Amino acid sequence: MSDTDLSVLPGQRRGNWIRLRTLILLRWMAITGQLTAVAIAYWGLRLDLELGLCFLLIGAAVIVNLIATFVFPETKRLSERETAALALFDILQLGLLLSLTGGLHNPFALLLLGPVTVSASVLTLRSTLLLGAVAVAAVTLLGLVHLPLRTASGEVLRTPPVLLAGTWAALVIALVFLSIYSRRISSEMHAMSDALTATQMALAREQKLTDLGGVVAAAAHELGTPLATIKLTSAELMEELGEHPELREDAALIRDQADRCRDILRSMGRAGKEDLLVKQAPLEEIVREAVEPHEDRGKRIRHALSPACEGPQPSVLRRPEIVHGLRNLVQNAVDFARGEVRIESGWTPDRIWIRIADDGPGFPSGVLARIGEPFMRSRRSERERAQRPGYEGMGLGLFIAKTLLERSGAELTFANGGDAPRGPGGAPALRGAIVEVAWPRRKIDAVAGETPVPRGQNRPISA
């Protein structure tokens, strides 16, 4: 499962996911607050308000809520257009109510921030820009056109012009800042959620393949006995049918096919047997398994052991997240390499590491610090599109690899070759992208680690 396989995820997220009931409850709270504010201002503070018009605007909000409650089911989820329309109604209704109660001289003008901030969290950029523009226009008009606030004695309550201009500027800045902030936080949360979902899908897929190996081994074991019986019976028939060449040939064919089935099941059993040879493997074998799907893609892949290795080669836990994570890193290196990928692995008493390097252009300097973030898009040149067709550049593959490997206890380092030292055996170091994956040895060592392989009946036979 690669970037291309999962490229559909960003386009599928957050579609029709806002419940109408949620907006209805929020609007009832707003209606209650508006009625309370108007009642206190009119009867408590003795302000001269256009009470009939105020109640008319509040009644419009009540009617919209009642229609939404009785016409549509509670479980209805709103589309992008429906959500934007309701938010636009809230801005206009509140703006008109403020125009009847002093405009920007009314301290409750800051409530215009609410619908725009909420829409920035759940709507697309286009809808958010539209609602933000309407809100800014409403704030500007409220500063110019409004009914003044008057006391019962006729005194007009006014904010000094300098403070009024400051209030307008503060509201506009707050609208822009809160919209950007809410949208950025919401986008990052949803991107991380989608990427983690994709990671779980990749891990589940790898785990299913591992489980399938156990099923194959069980099938091979169960079918062994009937195949042996078929072979024995066919051999006896061949002896008894010596005087009938045609029938003897049929019996020989049955025996040969039984042998063929036995060989197929034996190879399948070796690939899926649930014994220590599958639960653990030498470090070189783990790397070979990660490289195998990419060996025939036109790039030369070289694997070597570091001359700095100390002691015998460790036997590593063959965990799906390790294999799949390394496979994604190798795929990324092969995709961008011009002709060669080098993999160097090594170990010390405390550490196991694998370094993957290619001779491609390397990581862009502006992206290097952000590698591992999900759905990290960048505009690609025509040359890059021709080099890796179908690749959308979301960064999801690297995110999956990084997440899975870190789950196994690894620490990943991303860099460019540059003036890197010579590689193993004195070979010139590649100057493309370099990824180093390092584990504390106790995390993945199958013999002396924290999670040793359980000892079952099936064990590798020592020579």
C-alpha positions in Angstrom: 0.0 0.0 0.0 1.7 3.2 -1.2 1.0 6.9 -1.7 -0.8 6.1 -5.0 -3.0 3.4 -3.3 -4.1 5.8 -0.6 -4.3 9.0 -2.6 -8.1 8.8 -2.5 -8.3 9.4 1.2 -7.9 13.2 1.3 -10.8 13.7 -1.2 -13.1 11.5 0.9 -12.7 13.1 4.2 -15.3 15.4 5.9 -18.0 14.9 3.3 -21.6 15.2 4.7 -20.4 14.8 8.2 -22.0 17.7 10.1 -25.3 16.8 11.8 -28.2 19.2 11.4 -29.2 18.6 15.0 -25.9 20.1 16.2 -26.5 23.4 14.3 -30.1 23.4 15.5 -29.0 23.2 19.2 -26.4 25.9 18.7 -29.0 28.2 17.1 -31.5 27.6 20.0 -28.7 28.7 22.3 -28.1 31.9 20.2 -31.9 32.6 20.1 -32.1 32.3 23.9 -29.1 34.7 24.3 -30.6 37.2 21.9 -34.0 37.2 23.6 -32.3 37.6 27.0 -30.1 40.5 25.8 -33.0 42.4 24.2 -35.2 41.9 27.2 -32.5 43.2 29.7 -31.7 46.1 27.4 -35.3 47.2 27.0 -36.9 46.5 30.3 -33.8 46.4 32.6 -31.6 49.2 31.2 -34.5 51.2 29.8 -33.0 51.5 26.3 -35.2 52.7 23.5 -35.1 49.8 21.0 -37.2 48.9 18.0 -38.6 46.0 19.9 -41.0 44.8 17.1 -38.2 44.6 14.5 -35.9 42.9 17.0 -38.4 40.2 17.8 -39.2 39.9 14.0 -35.5 39.0 13.3 -35.3 36.7 16.3 -38.6 35.1 15.1 -37.0 34.4 11.7 -34.3 32.4 13.4 -37.0 30.5 15.4 -38.9 29.7 12.2 -35.8 28.4 10.5 -35.1 26.2 13.4 -38.6 24.9 13.6 -38.6 24.1 9.9 -35.3 22.3 10.2 -36.5 20.4 13.3 -39.9 19.1 11.8 -39.1 18.8 8.1 -35.7 17.0 8.3 -34.8 13.9 10.3 -32.5 14.5 13.3 -29.9 12.2 11.9 -29.5 14.3 8.6 -26.0 15.3 7.8 -25.5 18.5 6.0 -23.7 18.9 2.7 -21.1 21.6 2.2 -23.6 24.0 0.5 -26.3 23.5 3.2 -23.8 24.2 6.0 -22.5 27.3 4.3 -26.1 28.5 3.7 -27.0 28.1 7.4 -23.9 29.9 8.5 -24.6 32.7 6.0 -28.2 33.1 7.4 -26.7 33.3 11.0 -24.3 36.1 9.9 -27.0 38.1 8.2 -29.6 37.6 10.9 -27.1 38.7 13.6 -25.9 41.6 11.5 -29.4 43.0 11.0 -30.1 42.6 14.7 -27.0 44.5 15.6 -27.9 47.3 13.1 -31.1 47.8 15.1 -29.2 48.0 18.4 -26.3 50.3 17.8 -24.1 48.6 15.3 -20.5 48.5 16.4 -21.4 50.6 19.4 -23.1 47.4 20.7 -20.5 45.3 22.5 -22.2 42.2 21.3 -20.9 42.8 17.8 -18.0 40.4 18.5 -20.5 37.6 18.3 -20.1 37.9 14.5 -16.9 35.9 15.0 -18.8 32.8 15.9 -20.3 31.6 12.6 -17.1 32.4 10.6 -14.9 30.6 13.1 -17.1 27.5 13.1 -17.3 27.5 9.3 -13.5 27.7 9.0 -13.3 24.5 11.1 -15.6 22.4 9.0 -16.0 24.0 5.5 -13.7 24.2 2.5 -11.5 27.2 1.8 -13.8 28.6 -0.8 -16.9 28.6 1.5 -14.8 30.0 4.4 -13.6 32.9 2.2 -17.1 33.7 1.1 -18.5 33.7 4.7 -15.4 35.7 5.8 -16.0 38.3 3.1 -19.7 38.7 4.1 -18.7 39.0 7.8 -16.2 41.7 7.0 -18.7 43.6 4.9 -21.3 43.3 7.7 -18.8 44.7 10.2 -18.0 47.6 7.9 -21.7 48.4 7.3 -22.5 48.2 11.0 -19.9 50.9 11.6 -21.6 53.2 9.0 -25.3 52.3 9.0 -27.2 51.5 12.2 -29.9 52.8 14.6 -28.3 54.5 17.6 -28.7 53.3 21.1 -30.9 55.7 23.1 -31.8 55.8 26.7 -35.3 56.5 27.9 -34.3 60.2 28.4 -33.2 60.4 24.7 -29.4 60.3 25.4 -27.5 58.6 22.6 -24.9 56.0 23.7 -21.9 56.4 21.4 -18.3 55.1 21.2 -15.7 57.8 20.4 -14.7 57.7 16.7 -11.2 56.6 17.5 -12.4 53.7 19.6 -15.1 52.9 17.0 -12.3 52.6 14.3 -10.3 50.5 16.7 -13.3 48.2 17.3 -13.8 47.8 13.5 -10.1 47.0 13.0 -10.0 44.5 15.9 -13.1 42.7 14.6 -11.7 42.4 11.1 -8.3 41.2 12.3 -10.0 38.7 14.7 -12.1 37.4 11.8 -9.1 36.8 9.7 -6.9 35.4 12.5 -9.4 33.1 14.0 -10.5 31.8 10.6 -6.9 31.0 9.6 -6.1 29.5 13.1 -9.3 27.4 13.2 -8.8 26.1 9.7 -5.2 25.3 10.2 -5.8 23.3 13.4 -8.8 21.5 11.9 -6.9 20.6 8.7 -4.0 19.2 10.7 -6.3 17.2 12.9 -8.2 15.7 10.0 -5.0 15.0 8.0 -3.5 13.2 11.0 -6.6 11.2 11.6 -6.8 10.2 7.9 -3.1 9.3 7.8 -3.4 7.2 11.0 -6.3 5.4 9.5 -4.3 4.7 6.4 -1.4 3.4 8.6 -3.8 1.0 10.4 -5.0 -0.2 7.0 -1.5 -0.9 5.8 -0.6 -2.7 9.1 -3.9 -4.7 8.9 -3.1 -5.7 5.3 0.4 -6.8 6.3 -1.0 -8.8 9.3 -3.5 -10.5 7.1 -0.8 -11.6 4.8 1.1 -13.0 7.8 -2.0 -14.8 9.0 -2.6 -16.2 5.5 0.8 -17.8 5.8 -0.4 -19.7 8.9 -3.5 -20.9 7.0 -1.4 -22.1 4.1 0.9 -24.0 6.5 -2.1 -25.7 8.2 -3.6 -26.6 4.8 -0.3 -28.1 3.7 -0.1 -30.2 6.9 -3.7 -31.4 6.6 -3.4 -32.4 2.9 -0.1 -34.2 3.4 -1.8 -37.4 4.6 -4.4 -37.9 1.9 -1.7 -37.1 -0.8 0.6 -39.8 0.7 -2.3 -42.3 0.6 -3.0 -41.4 -3.1 0.7 -41.9 -3.9 0.9 -45.3 -2.1 -2.3 -46.5 -3.8 -1.2 -45.4 -7.2 2.2 -47.2 -6.7 0.3 -50.4 -5.8 -1.9 -50.1 -8.9 1.1 -49.7 -11.1 2.4 -53.1 -9.9 -0.9 -54.8 -10.4 -1.5 -53.3 -13.8 1.8 -54.4 -15.4 0.0 -56.3 -18.1 -2.2 -53.2 -19.0 0.2 -50.5 -20.3 -2.5 -47.9 -20.8 -4.0 -48.3 -17.3 -0.4 -48.4 -15.9 0.3 -45.0 -17.5 -2.8 -43.6 -15.9 -1.7 -44.8 -12.4 1.8 -43.3 -13.1 0.2 -40.0 -14.0 -1.8 -40.1 -10.7 1.4 -40.7 -8.8 3.3 -37.9 -10.6 0.5 -35.4 -9.9 0.4 -36.4 -6.3 4.2 -35.8 -6.1 3.6 -32.4 -7.7 0.9 -31.5 -5.2 3.3 -32.6 -2.4 6.0 -30.3 -3.7 3.7 -27.3 -4.1 2.3 -27.8 -0.6 5.9 -28.2 0.8 7.0 -24.9 -0.7 3.8 -23.2 0.6 4.3 -24.6 4.0 7.9 -23.3 4.1 6.5 -19.8 3.2 3.8 -19.8 5.8 4.9 -22.1 8.6 4.3 -20.7 12.0 7.7 -21.6 13.5 10.7 -19.8 14.7 12.0 -19.4 11.2 9.1 -17.1 10.4 8.7 -15.4 13.7 12.3 -14.3 13.5 14.9 -14.0 10.8 18.5 -12.7 10.3 18.8 -8.9 9.7 19.9 -9.5 6.1 16.8 -11.6 5.4 14.5 -8.9 6.7 16.2 -6.4 4.4 16.0 -8.9 1.5 12.2 -9.3 2.1 11.7 -5.5 2.0 13.7 -5.2 -1.2 12.3 -8.1 -3.1 9.1 -6.4 -4.5 11.3 -3.6 -6.1 14.1 -5.7 -7.6 12.7 -5.7 -11.1 11.9 -2.0 -11.4 14.9 -1.0 -13.5 17.1 0.3 -10.6 20.2 -1.5 -9.2 19.8 -2.2 -5.5 22.9 -3.1 -3.5 22.9 -4.4 0.1 26.0 -4.6 2.2 26.9 -5.1 5.8 28.7 -2.3 7.6 32.4 -3.0 8.4 31.7 -1.6 11.8 29.4 -4.6 12.8 30.3 -6.1 16.2 29.6 -9.7 16.9 27.4 -12.3 15.1 24.5 -11.1 13.0 21.4 -10.7 15.1 18.2 -12.5 14.6 15.4 -9.9 14.3 11.7 -10.1 15.1 9.9 -10.4 11.8 7.1 -8.0 12.7 4.7 -6.8 10.0 5.3 -3.1 10.8 9.0 -3.5 10.4 8.8 -5.2 7.0 6.1 -2.9 5.6 7.8 0.2 6.9 11.2 -0.7 5.4 9.4 -1.7 2.1 7.9 1.8 1.9 11.3 3.4 2.4 12.9 1.2 -0.3 10.0 2.0 -2.6 10.6 5.7 -2.1 14.3 5.4 -2.8 13.7 3.3 -6.0 11.1 5.8 -7.2 13.5 8.8 -7.1 16.9 7.0 -7.8 18.5 7.7 -11.1 20.0 4.2 -11.3 21.2 2.9 -8.0 20.0 2.4 -4.4 22.4 1.3 -1.6 21.3 -0.3 1.6 23.7 -0.7 4.4 22.9 -2.5 7.7 24.9 -3.0 10.8 24.7 -3.6 14.5 26.5 -3.1 17.8 25.8 -4.7 21.2 23.3 -1.9 21.9 22.0 -0.8 18.5 20.7 -2.2 15.1 20.5 0.1 12.1 19.7 0.2 8.4 20.7 3.0 6.1 18.9 3.5 2.7 20.5 5.9 0.2 19.8 6.6 -3.5 21.5 8.6 -6.2 18.5 10.8 -7.0 18.0 14.5 -6.5 17.6 14.1 -2.7 15.0 15.7 -0.4 14.1 19.3 -1.3 15.7 21.6 1.3 12.3 23.3 2.1 10.7 19.9 2.7 13.4 18.1 4.7 12.3 19.4 8.1 8.7 18.4 7.4 9.3 14.8 6.2 6.9 12.5 7.9 3.9 14.8 7.9 0.8 13.4 6.2 -0.7 14.8 3.0 2.3 17.1 2.5 1.7 18.3 -1.0 4.1 20.3 -3.2 3.8 21.4 -6.8 5.9 19.2 -9.1 7.7 20.1 -12.3 7.0 18.3 -15.6 10.4 16.5 -15.2 9.3 15.1 -11.9 6.0 14.0 -13.2 7.7 12.1 -16.0 10.1 10.6 -13.6 7.4 9.3 -11.2 4.1 9.2 -13.1 0.9 8.8 -11.0 2.7 10.0 -7.8 0.7 12.7 -6.1 3.4 13.7 -3.6 1.2 13.6 -0.4 4.0 12.3 1.9 1.6 9.6 3.1 3.9 6.7 2.2 6.7 8.2 4.3 4.3 9.0 7.1 3.1 5.4 7.1 6.7 4.1 7.1 7.7 6.5 9.9 4.7 5.7 12.0 5.0 1.9 11.7 8.8 1.9 12.3 8.5 4.2 15.3 5.8 1.8 16.6 8.5 -0.9 16.7 10.8 1.3 18.7 12.9 2.8 15.8 14.2 6.3 15.4 14.3 7.7 11.8 16.8 10.3 10.5 16.3 11.9 7.1 19.2 13.7 5.3 20.8 14.4 1.9 24.1 12.8 0.9 26.0 16.0 0.2 29.5 15.6 1.4 28.8 12.3 3.1 31.8 10.0 3.8 32.6 7.0 1.7 30.3 4.0 1.9 31.2 0.4 2.9 34.3 -0.9 1.2 35.5 2.6 0.2 32.8 3.0 -2.4 31.8 6.7 -3.1 28.8 7.7 -1.1 25.6 8.4 -3.0 24.5 12.1 -2.9 20.8 11.6 -3.0 18.3 11.1 -0.1 19.5 9.1 2.9 17.2 7.5 5.5 18.6 5.8 8.6 16.4 3.6 10.7 17.9 2.7 14.1 16.6 0.6 16.9 17.8 0.0 20.4 18.8 -3.7 20.1 16.6 -4.8 22.9 13.5 -3.7 21.0 13.8 -6.1 18.0 16.5 -8.7 19.0 14.6 -12.0 18.9 17.0 -13.7 21.2 18.0 -11.2 23.9 15.3 -8.5 23.4 12.4 -7.4 25.5 9.9 -9.5 23.4 11.6 -12.8 22.6 9.9 -15.2 20.2 7.7 -17.7 22.0 9.1 -21.2 22.0 6.8 -23.7 20.3 7.0 -27.2 19.1 8.5 -26.3 15.7 12.1 -25.2 15.9 14.9 -24.8 13.4 17.0 -27.9 13.2 20.7 -27.1 13.9 23.2 -28.7 11.6 
